[in-house]
Amino acid sequence: MIAMYAELKGENAAPRDFSVCEPSRAPDLLSEVLQDLRLANATYGRTELTAPWGIDIPFKEGVRFHYIVEGRCLMRSSNLPPVKMHAGDVVLLPHGTAHEIANDESSRIRPLADLGPTLIGNGTYRLAAGGGGEPTLIVCCTIGFEGPTANPLLEMLPQIIHVRRNDLRDSYITAVLDLMAQEVRAQRIGTATIMARLADIILTHIIRTWVETGEASLTGWLAAIKDPQVGRALGSIHRDPGKDWNLNALAAIAGMSRSQFSRRFNELLKASPARYLTQWRMRLATVWIRNNYMTVTEVAAQLGYESEASFSRAFKRTVGISPSFVRKPSE
């Protein structure tokens, strides 16, 4: 999928048959999906606060990210317990959840818009507020990812992921956070671009760690891609969505009988293999058409449909609208 997007964008990409893994190892779909989390847009904010302070932050599309560089704060959101954060902590809100942050429980909460964030560049802002007491410095980013491969993974994440500095086991991600802290303090030329790239790295690492350490609670798509048998078949669907897949072929890839594979696939994904294949094709088609990567005729051919008409019927049946209503107007 990486090569497919690179080709569509005219970017150079390494050949897909190159691998540093042992040839006998099964393909790792999770790694491929993590590699395909392509940064589409990002906003970055330097938030300087002094106690007492409290901010009501509305919902925003994308993955939200707060890194406490200095000080401490309390985060609250509806239907979730409060989260206490200290210097070095990171919190992700994978679904752009509305929330409040404050220096403590008793602080007055004010809407973000009323505090007057100052735009200092394209997608970059600075916010300074508070009563002059204990200081807190926070890096705030909102990141949007391009491509349908991000969606199944992001949709599975909880509303909040809190990572404490003391719980970080990988020294390199600690070094990345330290670099982010240096950048936000220095405010040098190009800081916004660097901050977005660093946030991208940190987000991907935290998502990977959450998946790796959440074995017991994984369900649905995440459980399926980590299943040693169903995961192989699911990976084949993702890598070659235009192939004329049938139950026999997918069961053979999984090394299971047709009935065993069908039952296990349904248990994990709550959909038949045929239904999942159609849903994945339409997810891809939506992105390709919306972003003008291909014409509808080219998408139909890429996804294995005999004609544009047959593809359009399947698209409308699955998505609810015709492909022509998805495409963005040309700029």
Number of C-alpha atoms within 10 A of each C-alpha: 17 19 15 13 16 13 12 13 10 9 10 9 12 10 9 10 5 7 10 5 9 7 8 6 7 13 15 14 18 18 10 16 20 16 14 19 22 17 14 10 13 23 19 23 23 21 20 16 24 18 18 19 24 26 22 21 18 13 12 13 12 19 19 25 24 20 23 23 23 18 17 20 22 16 21 17 17 10 6 11 9 14 15 17 23 17 17 21 21 23 21 25 20 23 19 20 20 15 16 20 23 23 25 16 14 10 14 13 16 16 13 15 11 9 14 13 17 13 12 11 11 11 15 20 18 17 16 14 17 18 11 11 11 14 17 21 22 25 22 21 24 24 23 18 19 16 20 20 23 17 14 15 17 16 12 16 18 12 14 18 17 15 18 15 16 9 8 15 10 10 8 10 16 16 11 15 22 13 15 23 20 14 17 20 13 10 11 10 9 9 18 25 15 15 23 21 15 16 25 21 14 20 21 14 15 19 17 15 15 16 19 11 10 11 12 7 9 17 15 15 19 20 18 23 20 20 17 14 21 23 24 22 24 23 21 17 20 18 15 15 19 17 14 12 16 11 16 15 13 23 22 14 18 21 16 16 14 16 12 12 24 20 15 18 25 15 14 18 17 14 15 18 23 13 12 17 21 17 17 19 25 22 19 19 24 20 17 22 20 18 16 16 16 16 16 21 15 15 22 22 15 16 20 16 19 11 13 16 13 11 24 19 14 19 22 13 11 15 14 10 13 16 21 12 9 17 18 11 8 6 3
